[in-house]
Amino acid sequence: MLSKRIIVCLDVRDGKTTKGIRFKDNVDIGDPVEMARDYYEQGVDELVFYDITASSEGRAIMIDVVSGVAANIFIPFSVGGGIRTLDDMYRVLDAGAEKISVNSAAVADPGIISEGARHFGSQCIVLGMDAKQVVPSEKIPSGYEVVINGGRTSMGIDALAWARKAQDLGAGEICLNSIDADGTTTGYELTLTSLISRSVGIPVIASGGAGKPEHLSDVFLKAGADAALIASMVHYREYTIAEIKSFLKTRNIPVRETV
């Protein structure tokens, strides 16, 4: 088994890290640059920065915050929110990010995935997918529907079909977030994660619901995720990165050593 990655998510709104439940009732919890440096020093494998209102507000991502984070860490760093064009991608990469996450813009224009992969390489392009459980139908046979704009807009697109299409277009990995589990700290949505991770040939990052180390071991061992995105459990100082990795080792799950 390849080493599993632990990735901390920084949702940013108005220049501050924020956290909510199912994309609602967000509260500000800290400075993203300071938090990024802290998690880097703790030994996290990667960081993800989401400008969570850029898409819904129709504005560009906060490049100054991206630059500030990139200047303080030396690990892979993915950025998403408000990225709509190749120029947007270039600006984010030029500011210090290693990867670009496209979500709402890719649903509106799937060609942005293939264009990004062609210009910057598939390893730079992450499909960010928010999905919620619905009654299975002819249109959505998997029972999971793609939603965009921070969970505000249902698209009538089947999540499994979209994941496969994104892979075909050149996405290098998928960050799969369950709207139903997001921020609940009750565990990842294992059925959804397993469905996607076992149906595509690119890495899948599980997102939404982590509250304790057991949730990470479940999503790795039961759902086949390649990486796990965490937020609340470290933002509120309930666990350190070292404690999470130590627990995973007791379950014989290979993880990267902390520095």
Buried (B, 14 or more C-beta within 10 A) or exposed (E): EEEBBBBBBBBBBEBBBBBBEBBEEBEEBBBBBEBBBBBBEBBBBBBBBBBBBBBBBEEBBBBEBBBBBBEBBEBBBBBBBBBBBBEBBBBBBEBBBBBBBBBBBBBBEBEBBBBBBEEBEBEBBBBBBBBBBBEEEEEBEBBBBBBBBBBEBBBEBBBBBBBBBBBEBBBBBBBBBBBBBBBBBEBBBBBBBBBBBEBBEBBBBBBBBBBBBEBBBBBBBEBBBBBBBBBBBBBEEEBBBEBBBBBBEEEEBEBBEBE
